[in-house]
Amino acid sequence: MPVDRRPTNKKLPSSSLKDNIHVRIFETREGLGKAAAMAVAETIQNLLATQPTLNMVFAAAPSQNDFLAALISQPLDWDRINAFHMDEYLGLGPDAPQSFGYYLRTHLFEKVPFREVHLMNGLAAHPQAECHRYAALLEAHPTDILCLGIGENNHLAFNDPPVADFHDPVAVKIVSLDADCRQQQVNDGCFPTLADVPEQALTITIPALMAARYAFAMVPGDRKARAVANTFDQPVSERFPSTILKQHSAVQLFLDKDSSKLLQL
């Protein structure tokens, strides 16, 4: 339903097409999550009507909580879906509460019976070999549906502005996290201090993310408002990695009243 952006009678449309992105705005994070889950579920059902299995890539962050909680309640053929995730900290094992593999296991992968779940290994003895391993899995399982967020510094996955490459020759790489990205992890309550946040991670690169047939971005909260506005107001460039979403042919962006407050539709 439409939401008030300011304390006036003016309302925003609940659904708009802006710069090739379908933007949907909701009053609450919960409403955002439920609507996104229904949209993703509909796409899953449509795809499984014409193909035996499908492949999905998921983001791991508190911004995805409401979406994932709603998604697991959808009556889907989970045993026909292969699951991947976007990134992982180097140096954190699968049982570390801050690891993205742990987050997705506890919020999603252990809740419904996926056909296969493929996790990045943040403790790999040879991180570059781990990149090659995961890239090979992605190549063998082309992404049908990408479920992502947008970082406070406009990153996608862990493609921060200093390392984002719209023409990256690899599908998975090792990156150093910039200060803004690491501070977001503190802001999200995932780590107590900046010093506790790992400095390196594995990430799916921008071209590999954008190869997905369908992309659904769930971006709630006041701290994401500037990043959302930048996505549309800035030219497409690695300085603002999320601007690349404007060049994808099938993106739906789900916002709440807080994350959409700087957006002009």
C-alpha positions as CSV (number, residue, x, y, z in Angstrom):
1,M,0.0,0.0,0.0
2,P,1.2,3.6,-0.5
3,V,3.2,5.2,2.3
4,D,3.6,8.8,3.5
5,R,7.0,10.2,2.9
6,R,6.4,13.3,4.9
7,P,3.8,14.5,7.4
8,T,1.5,15.7,4.6
9,N,-1.3,14.2,2.6
10,K,1.1,13.4,-0.3
11,K,1.6,9.7,-0.8
12,L,4.1,7.7,-2.8
13,P,2.9,5.0,-5.3
14,S,3.4,1.5,-3.9
15,S,5.0,0.4,-7.2
16,S,6.9,2.5,-9.8
17,L,9.4,1.9,-12.6
18,K,12.4,4.1,-12.2
19,D,15.6,3.7,-14.3
20,N,14.6,0.2,-15.3
21,I,14.1,-0.9,-11.7
22,H,10.7,-1.9,-10.3
23,V,10.5,0.0,-7.0
24,R,8.0,-1.1,-4.4
25,I,7.6,0.8,-1.1
26,F,6.0,-0.4,2.1
27,E,5.2,1.2,5.5
28,T,7.1,-1.4,7.5
29,R,10.1,-3.8,7.2
30,E,7.6,-6.6,7.9
31,G,5.4,-5.6,5.0
32,L,8.4,-5.3,2.8
33,G,9.6,-8.8,3.7
34,K,6.2,-10.4,3.1
35,A,5.7,-8.7,-0.3
36,A,9.2,-9.6,-1.4
37,A,8.8,-13.2,-0.3
38,M,5.5,-13.5,-2.3
39,A,7.2,-12.0,-5.4
40,V,10.2,-14.4,-5.1
41,A,7.9,-17.3,-4.5
42,E,5.8,-16.5,-7.6
43,T,9.0,-16.3,-9.7
44,I,10.1,-19.7,-8.3
45,Q,6.8,-21.3,-9.1
46,N,6.9,-19.9,-12.7
47,L,10.4,-21.1,-13.3
48,L,9.8,-24.6,-11.9
49,A,6.8,-24.9,-14.1
50,T,9.2,-25.1,-17.1
51,Q,12.4,-26.4,-15.7
52,P,13.3,-29.3,-13.3
53,T,15.4,-27.3,-10.8
54,L,16.6,-23.8,-10.2
55,N,19.5,-22.0,-8.6
56,M,19.3,-19.2,-6.1
57,V,21.9,-16.9,-4.5
58,F,21.1,-15.3,-1.1
59,A,22.5,-12.3,0.8
60,A,23.1,-12.7,4.6
61,A,22.4,-9.6,6.7
62,P,19.9,-8.3,9.2
63,S,18.2,-6.5,6.3
64,Q,17.1,-9.8,5.0
65,N,15.5,-11.0,8.3
66,D,11.8,-10.2,7.5
67,F,12.1,-11.4,3.9
68,L,13.6,-14.8,4.9
69,A,11.1,-15.3,7.7
70,A,8.3,-14.8,5.2
71,L,10.0,-16.9,2.5
72,I,10.3,-20.1,4.5
73,S,6.5,-20.1,5.0
74,Q,5.9,-20.2,1.3
75,P,4.7,-23.7,0.0
76,L,7.4,-24.3,-2.5
77,D,9.2,-27.3,-4.0
78,W,12.3,-26.6,-2.0
79,D,13.8,-29.9,-3.0
80,R,14.1,-28.6,-6.5
81,I,16.2,-25.5,-5.5
82,N,20.0,-25.3,-5.2
83,A,21.1,-22.6,-2.8
84,F,24.3,-20.4,-2.8
85,H,25.3,-17.3,-0.8
86,M,27.0,-14.1,-1.9
87,D,30.0,-13.7,0.4
88,E,31.9,-14.9,3.5
89,Y,34.5,-13.5,5.9
90,L,37.9,-15.0,5.7
91,G,39.0,-16.4,9.0
92,L,35.5,-17.2,10.3
93,G,34.3,-20.8,10.5
94,P,30.8,-22.2,9.8
95,D,29.8,-22.1,13.4
96,A,30.9,-18.5,14.1
97,P,27.6,-16.6,14.7
98,Q,28.9,-13.7,12.6
99,S,29.6,-15.9,9.6
100,F,27.2,-15.6,6.7
101,G,27.0,-19.3,6.3
102,Y,25.8,-19.6,9.9
103,Y,23.3,-16.8,9.4
104,L,21.8,-18.4,6.3
105,R,21.8,-21.9,7.9
106,T,19.9,-20.7,11.0
107,H,17.5,-18.4,9.1
108,L,16.9,-20.4,5.9
109,F,18.9,-23.5,5.0
110,E,17.9,-25.5,8.0
111,K,14.3,-24.4,7.9
112,V,13.3,-25.8,4.5
113,P,14.6,-28.9,2.5
114,F,16.7,-27.5,-0.3
115,R,18.0,-29.8,-3.0
116,E,21.6,-28.7,-2.4
117,V,23.2,-26.0,-0.3
118,H,26.7,-24.7,-1.3
119,L,28.6,-22.7,1.3
120,M,31.8,-20.8,1.0
121,N,34.6,-21.9,3.3
122,G,36.0,-18.9,5.2
123,L,38.6,-21.2,6.8
124,A,39.9,-22.6,3.6
125,A,43.7,-23.2,3.8
126,H,44.0,-21.9,0.3
127,P,41.5,-19.0,-0.2
128,Q,42.3,-18.6,-3.9
129,A,41.5,-22.3,-4.5
130,E,38.2,-21.8,-2.6
131,C,37.4,-19.0,-5.0
132,H,38.0,-21.3,-8.0
133,R,35.9,-24.1,-6.3
134,Y,32.9,-21.8,-5.7
135,A,33.2,-20.2,-9.1
136,A,33.0,-23.6,-10.7
137,L,29.9,-24.4,-8.8
138,L,28.3,-21.2,-10.0
139,E,29.2,-21.9,-13.5
140,A,27.7,-25.4,-13.3
141,H,24.5,-23.9,-11.7
142,P,23.7,-20.6,-13.5
143,T,21.8,-18.3,-11.2
144,D,18.1,-18.0,-11.8
145,I,17.2,-15.8,-8.8
146,L,19.4,-13.4,-6.9
147,C,18.2,-12.2,-3.5
148,L,20.4,-9.3,-2.3
149,G,20.6,-6.1,-0.3
150,I,22.5,-2.8,-0.9
151,G,25.2,-1.8,1.5
152,E,25.5,1.6,3.2
153,N,28.4,2.4,0.9
154,N,26.4,1.1,-2.1
155,H,28.2,-2.3,-2.1
156,L,26.7,-5.4,-3.6
157,A,27.9,-8.5,-1.8
158,F,31.4,-7.4,-0.6
159,N,32.1,-5.5,-3.8
160,D,32.9,-2.2,-2.0
161,P,33.7,0.9,-4.1
162,P,37.5,0.4,-3.9
163,V,37.3,-3.2,-5.3
164,A,34.1,-3.3,-7.3
165,D,34.7,-4.1,-11.0
166,F,31.9,-4.1,-13.4
167,H,34.1,-6.1,-15.9
168,D,35.7,-8.4,-13.3
169,P,37.2,-11.4,-15.2
170,V,36.5,-13.8,-12.3
171,A,33.2,-14.9,-10.6
172,V,34.5,-15.1,-7.1
173,K,37.5,-13.3,-5.5
174,I,39.2,-12.3,-2.3
175,V,38.6,-8.7,-1.3
176,S,39.8,-6.3,1.4
177,L,36.8,-4.6,3.1
178,D,36.8,-0.8,3.3
179,A,36.1,1.0,6.5
180,D,32.6,2.0,5.7
181,C,31.7,-1.6,5.0
182,R,33.3,-2.9,8.2
183,Q,31.5,-0.1,10.2
184,Q,28.2,-1.3,8.8
185,Q,28.8,-4.7,10.4
186,V,29.1,-2.9,13.7
187,N,26.0,-0.7,13.0
188,D,24.1,-3.9,12.3
189,G,25.1,-5.4,15.6
190,C,27.0,-8.2,14.1
191,F,30.3,-7.2,15.8
192,P,30.9,-5.2,19.0
193,T,33.7,-3.0,17.6
194,L,35.3,-2.2,14.2
195,A,38.5,-4.0,15.3
196,D,36.5,-7.2,15.6
197,V,35.3,-7.1,12.0
198,P,37.5,-9.3,9.6
199,E,39.4,-7.3,7.1
200,Q,39.1,-9.7,4.2
201,A,36.4,-11.8,2.6
202,L,35.4,-13.9,-0.3
203,T,32.7,-12.5,-2.6
204,I,30.8,-13.2,-5.8
205,T,31.8,-10.4,-8.2
206,I,29.6,-7.9,-9.9
207,P,29.4,-9.6,-13.3
208,A,28.5,-12.9,-11.7
209,L,25.8,-11.3,-9.6
210,M,24.3,-9.5,-12.6
211,A,24.2,-12.7,-14.6
212,A,21.2,-13.8,-12.6
213,R,18.0,-14.0,-14.6
214,Y,16.0,-12.2,-11.9
215,A,17.1,-10.0,-9.0
216,F,15.2,-9.0,-5.9
217,A,16.7,-6.4,-3.6
218,M,15.4,-6.0,-0.1
219,V,16.7,-2.8,1.4
220,P,14.9,-1.6,4.6
221,G,16.0,1.0,7.2
222,D,17.0,4.6,7.7
223,R,20.7,3.9,7.3
224,K,20.1,2.7,3.7
225,A,18.3,5.8,2.6
226,R,21.4,7.6,1.1
227,A,22.5,4.4,-0.6
228,V,19.1,3.9,-2.2
229,A,19.1,7.5,-3.4
230,N,22.6,7.2,-4.8
231,T,21.6,4.1,-6.7
232,F,19.3,6.2,-8.8
233,D,20.9,9.7,-8.6
234,Q,24.5,8.7,-9.4
235,P,25.7,7.6,-12.8
236,V,26.5,3.9,-13.3
237,S,30.0,3.5,-11.9
238,E,32.1,1.4,-9.5
239,R,32.1,4.4,-7.2
240,F,28.5,3.5,-6.4
241,P,28.4,-0.3,-7.1
242,S,24.6,-0.6,-6.7
243,T,24.1,1.7,-9.7
244,I,24.8,-1.3,-11.9
245,L,21.3,-2.6,-11.0
246,K,19.9,0.0,-13.4
247,Q,21.4,-2.1,-16.3
248,H,19.8,-5.4,-15.3
249,S,16.7,-6.4,-17.2
250,A,14.7,-7.8,-14.3
251,V,15.2,-6.1,-10.9
252,Q,12.6,-5.5,-8.2
253,L,13.6,-3.2,-5.3
254,F,11.7,-3.5,-2.0
255,L,11.9,-0.5,0.3
256,D,10.3,0.7,3.5
257,K,9.3,4.2,4.4
258,D,12.7,4.8,6.0
259,S,14.9,3.6,3.2
260,S,12.9,5.4,0.6
261,K,12.7,8.8,2.3
262,L,15.3,10.4,0.0
263,L,14.1,8.8,-3.2
264,Q,12.3,11.0,-5.8
265,L,9.8,9.1,-7.8
